[in-house]
Amino acid sequence: KYMQHSNNNIQMSDTANTSQLQADPKSPGDAGDTGSSMGRKIVRLRSAEGDTYELPYEAAVISILVKNTIDVEDSDDDGDTNDGEDAENDASEEMYEIDIPKVGTNCLAHVVKFLRHHATEPMHELQTPLNGTDIDTILASQPWYRNYISDMDRPMVFRLVQAANYMEIQPLLDIACLRVSTELVGKSAEEIRIILNLPKMTPEEEEEARKKHPWIFE
């Protein structure tokens, strides 16, 4: 929406220290927590490395990938249980376990943090044209989201773009792309190439790019 992103050029390797950000697997957060475990739905997401994070159903299904996966599981389970089993399940915690094989542990922790907060304080949709050229101005009325994306290092932001795209979390994709796009403002073509970790163009490719997108080279 705010930038064109190449999945082939930004790598998903997640080698950051996972101790920097940990989502408490036994504390689903405020979202959907009514103070009662009767019929409560919990979603456990498993990262590429096999680490798991739990969060309330209401927060997890902000991800379209997660929602669709749960819908399929529920559909498959229809008719497989009798009334007695249904009554027992209604009085207990319902757990869904979903693999997220393309997202590393540390990145998934950031995703879970976003989902938990968004479920209780939804991020306002970003309007275009944007009301500024920097994160502080654009997200001035949303301090939690401003700090969330501003405090993240650039490599993690790139991983977050891919994770949000893969998990189909539109507000997270919007804010991650916003962070990247604001860093590209006023940069030369070579600086943009370095920031996005793009391969250096051949003379022929650069000539073609100058014809199609002359503004990049201004």
N, C-alpha and C positions, 0 to 999 in steps of 0.2 A: 504493500500500500504506500509506503514512504520510500522504498528503495527496491531495486531489483537485486535478488539474492541468488547466488550460484551455490547449490549444494555440493557441486563437484570441487569447489575451490576452498571451502572452509571445512576443516577436518573436525570430526566429532570426538576425537580422542580426549578422554577426561582423566588427566593425570594430576589434577589439583589435589591438595591435601584434603581428604574428606573430613578431617576433624575441624576444618574451618567453619563448616555449616552442617549441623546435624538436626534432622527433624525427629522429635521424640516419638518413637513408634507407639508408645503407650498413652500419648496425649493427643488425641485427634484434633484438639483445638476447640475454639468457641463455636465454629460453624455447625449448626444442626444439633448442638448439645442441649437437650431440653432438661437435663438433670435426671433422666430416667433411661435405663437400658432396655426398656420394653420395646422390642421390635426395631431397635436402632440398627442402621446399616453402616458398616465400616468397609472401606476399600483399602486394600493393601497393595501398593505398587512395588514392583520388583525391578531394580535397575539392571543394567547390562552386566554388572559385576555380581549380581545376586543379592545386594543389600535391599532391605525393604523399608518402606515408610507407610504409616497408616494415616488416614484422614477420613473425615465424615463423607458419606455418600454425596451430600449436597455440594461439597467443595470439589470432590473428585469429578463429578459429571459436568463441570464447566469444560472439561476436556471432552470433545466430541468423540475422540478415539475411545476413551474410557466408557463414556455413556453407551456407545454402540456395542462395545464388548459386553457390557453388563446386560443390555437389552437382549443380545443373542443368548447369553447364559440363562436368563430368566425364561426366554422362549423355549429353550431346550429342556428346562426343568418342568415346564407346564405338563401336568398329568403324570409326572413321575412320583409324586408323593400323595399319600392318602390324607384324609381329613385330620386324623390324629397327629400325623407328622406336621401338618400345617399349623395346627394349634400350638404344638410344642415350639416350632420355629418362631411363631408370632411373639412368644414370650421370652425370646432370647436374642442375642446379638447376631445379626446376619453379616457374614464376612464374604467379601469378594476379593480374590487374589488375581492380579493382572500383571503380566510381564510387560515391561517397557524395554525391549532389548536394544533399542537404538539410543538410549539415553544413559549416560554414566551416572554413578552414584552422587557425586558432588553437584552435578547439574540438576539431577532429579530432586535433590534437597531444595534447591532454589525454586524449582517448579512447584513443589509441595507448599513451600512457604507462601508463594504467590496465590495459589489456589485457596489456601486456608483463609488468607486475608480477604481475597476477592469475594468469598462467600458471605462475609459479614459486612464488608464495606466495598461494594462493587466500584471498579474504576470507571470514571466517566469516559464515554467514547471520545476519542480524539477527533476534533473537528478540523476540516481543511477549508480554506488555508489555515495553517497553524498560526497561533497568536504570538509567535516569537521564533527565535532561531536557537535558543538554548533550553536545556531541560528545566532549569530553575524557573524560567518564565512560563514555559508551556504547561508545566505541572505545578504551578504556584499554589493552586487551590487543592492539590492532592499531595500533601507532604509525605505520606507513607510511601506512595508509589514513586515520588521524586527521589527519596532517599534510597529506596530499594534498587532502582536501576542506576542511580548515580554512583553508588558505592561499589558497584561491581566492576571487576577488571575487564578489559576489552576481550581477552580470549574467552572468558566465561559468557560475555554478552553474545559472542558469535555462536557459542554452543547452545545458548538459550534460544537464539533465533531458530536454529535447526530443531531443537526439542519442541518448541511451541508449534512449529510448522508440522512436525511429525505427529504430535499429540492433538493437533487441531484446537489450540487454545488461542482464539483470536485476540483477546485483550493483551495477553502476554506477548504474542507476536507483534502487536502494534507498538507496545512500549519498548520492546527490544529493538525493533527496526527504527523507532524514533531515536533511540540513543545512538545507533550507528549513523543514521542520516545526519544528526546534528554534528557529529564528529567529521563529516565529509564537507561541511559547508566551508567554502573558501579555500579548499585544498586543490592542488594541481593534480593532473591526471596521474603523475608518477606517485604522488603522496597517497592518492586513493588506491592505487595498485598495491602499495606496500601495506596500507591499513587493512585492506580486504584480502591480503595474501594471494593476490592474483598473479599468474605467471606473466612474465614479461612478453609483450607482443612482438611478433616479427614485424619487420618494416612494412610488409604487405598488409598485415592485420591492422597496424596503426594507421596506415593510409585509408583503409576502409572505414575504420572507426572515426577518423577525422571527417569523413564525408557524411556519415550517418549521424554522428553526435558531436558536432563542432564545438558546442558549448563546454564540453568536458575539457577541452584543450585551451580554453581561453584564460 
